[in-house]
Amino acid sequence: MIDLRSDTVTKPTKAMLEAMFNAEVGDNVLEHDPTVRKLELKAAEMFGMEDALFCPSGTMTNQIALNVHTVPGNEVICHRHAHIYNYEGGGAAFNSGLQIRTAGNDYGHITAEEIKPLINGWGDVHACPTGLISMENTSNKGGGTCMDLNELKAIGQLASENGLPYHMDGARLFNALVANNESPKDYGQLFDSISICLSKGLGCPVGSLLLGSHDFIVAANRVRKRFGGGMRQAGYLAAAGIYALDHHVERLAEDHARARRLEDALSNHKAVAAIKPVETNIVIFKLKEGYDAKAWMEELAKQEISIIAMSATDLRMVTHHDINDADIEEVIRRIQAID
Ligand SMILES: Cc1ncc(COP(=O)(O)O)c(C=O)c1O
């Protein structure tokens, strides 16, 4: 099976398993597990931030950030494709009593100009006071597209002028950093909190990190426990994270090149109406009228290729650590054979 549904489907490599097997561990709720702490400090240092917290998932790191930065009855401004809005099970409302205000185009981009009129203060009793501005880079539903760093800075400026915290859902931030030759520190100095996922392009079985100031992480640690995310001998999982940060970041460029190869092939297919610009490892394409995304998905599944339908007309393929050039050529051959 060639599995292009997501970059979350990867299995740890032998070398990663070896690092996990050899990890020194402790009880990370009673005290610091040494390997977890090593990972947290390594990530914090990379981004030039004060501290970090290891969590089971990117949903949890985002939800903790929303909870710590806001009070119930606040509004969070984010892109209309944002994961926190579309794919976290209504967690913002359920966990933290928040409502969401959205803007942005179909490619995951949002501007300071669009956000400015959406910010509410506490003066007007009819309005829901804004509590947080949250960005996503890369944008998953936008097609793996990257936010422009200067635009992110302009939005950050707006957040600070309005006394608002600024969060980054960076589930695939390393893809953006590699694609645009940016430094983690560019982001560390801009955001109050950053969530990064180890279980996506970086190929770990489990794990995300939430980065921020010392005080923010102290508060986040309390919320993680409350959300049930305190893990005991989590050093076995953190060891995979350390291995991935050392060995799996630069290679993301290979995933991006393979995604562009898929984009080229799809752009010549008679059934394909449009492809979102491929900037990293996600390829989202729309079929022409008369073609059915589900039927395409089923046809490919019969040929042992798994992809995901995003809607009745849109399909998604994601390249990752467990996909090589031969897999891509095979996928292209089989797609070309579909009517
Ligand atoms: C942009 C983005 N944020 C957050 C998440 C949540 O990560 P997890 O699946 O680890 O909860 C995902 C998952 O795909 C994502 O794409």
PDBQT file of the ligand as one rigid body, heavy atoms in Angstrom, charges set to zero:
ROOT
HETATM    1  C1  LIG A 401      -2.379  22.235  11.259  1.00  0.00    +0.000 C 
HETATM    2  C2  LIG A 401      -2.628  21.178  12.285  1.00  0.00    +0.000 A 
HETATM    3  N1  LIG A 401      -2.682  21.517  13.565  1.00  0.00    +0.000 NA
HETATM    4  C3  LIG A 401      -2.892  20.602  14.536  1.00  0.00    +0.000 A 
HETATM    5  C4  LIG A 401      -3.063  19.277  14.217  1.00  0.00    +0.000 A 
HETATM    6  C5  LIG A 401      -3.372  18.304  15.321  1.00  0.00    +0.000 C 
HETATM    7  O1  LIG A 401      -2.394  17.367  15.531  1.00  0.00    +0.000 OA
HETATM    8  P1  LIG A 401      -2.747  15.967  16.238  1.00  0.00    +0.000 P 
HETATM    9  O2  LIG A 401      -3.285  15.092  15.173  1.00  0.00    +0.000 OA
HETATM   10  O3  LIG A 401      -1.412  15.531  16.774  1.00  0.00    +0.000 OA
HETATM   11  O4  LIG A 401      -3.725  16.233  17.330  1.00  0.00    +0.000 OA
HETATM   12  C6  LIG A 401      -3.025  18.869  12.881  1.00  0.00    +0.000 A 
HETATM   13  C7  LIG A 401      -3.216  17.455  12.518  1.00  0.00    +0.000 C 
HETATM   14  O5  LIG A 401      -3.189  17.067  11.385  1.00  0.00    +0.000 OA
HETATM   15  C8  LIG A 401      -2.800  19.847  11.886  1.00  0.00    +0.000 A 
HETATM   16  O6  LIG A 401      -2.779  19.528  10.585  1.00  0.00    +0.000 OA
ENDROOT
TORSDOF 0
